[in-house]
Amino acid sequence: MHSSSPSHPSSTPLQSVLWNQDHLDLLDQRLLPEEIVYLPLKQAEEVWDAIRHLKVRGAPAIGIAAAFGVYLGIAEADTPDTKTMLRLIEEKAAYLATSRPTAVNLFWALDRMKERARVSADLVHSSAELKDIMLQEAISIQQEDEETCRLIGEHALSLFKEDMGLLTHCNAGGLATAKYGTALAPMYLAHEKGMNIKVFADETRPVLQGARLTAFELQQAGIDVTLICDNMAGMVMSKGWIDAVIVGTDRVAANGDVANKIGTYSVAVLAKEHGIPFYVACPLSTIDLDTPTGADIPIEERADEEITEGFGKRTAPKGIKVFNPAFDITPHDYVTAIITEKGIVEAPFEENLKKLFADMEQL
Ligand code: MRU
């Protein structure tokens, strides 16, 4: 474990997942903003635990960590033939898939690892070669995510104007991806180009990804960011301070319904009431055409203590009934556009999302 103080501002967001020769150095996001601690992970079980307990979080970062988790799960295996190695890879992927249910990037990354293994198993001569291919695939997933996020940022930036007020919820920034983020990517690019923007970050109860992570990484980058409690979003909108809302997502259903951090739906309703565009930024790996509508997306429920003891002290009576869904669904009617690395998709979402994937297959 190595750590440092977060007191030196830098315009490059911290990397949440770092491959370091034979292990993962994973930024423990639970400790931010107070401490920057990288945990050395050497086993698939440690990666599973890191995903489950939000040491790494954010849809693309979860997928990246899980891909490396598959490799760590097989790295030490003394398996003679490639068929047995392939079975082990499938087992490790199935195990890592049980870590969290909502972000489809987790399953996307694990499916991609399995597919690469299946295709390669017949072509290689030893299980050692297959292991190496798994490591290379995980590295590619991470590298491609950086490029993807930059492209999302460029498309989203085409919607930005000088002196714009933006509101975001949760953390869809560099910490949640390989670099730049999705919803935060255009903010980094705007800043790089010297454009003035003013960002409002919802603190994002119950575990405060907005306060601990979004406010932290934007402040570190020197971007104008103001922290508000979730219940202040309506007020700042009514003052005319917000020109657009931009958020990330954990899964977009085939009809354009969007699962994102709990509270996103309320922000979308408020945005519509105030005539403010509501943008969702995500890679294609977050769009799940196999899930027909938002009602079909599994919503994770987390421990009561996140609400009753979230501030390090008890803030509710013992024995109180608690409902703690980690995500909610924003129906597609509230979504102005979905911004991907391949461009900006508008309604009718069902038709246009299908077309986006069909066009890609033809390339
Ligand atoms: O529970 P979390 O912190 O993993 O939830 C994260 C979010 O809801 C993000 O907005 C989403 O994963 C998009 S990250 C680019």
Residues whose N, C-alpha, C, O or C-beta is under 5 A from the ligand:
A	BS01	MRU	R57 G58 A59 P60 H169 C170 N171 A172 A176 T182 Q209 G248 T249 D250 N260 K261
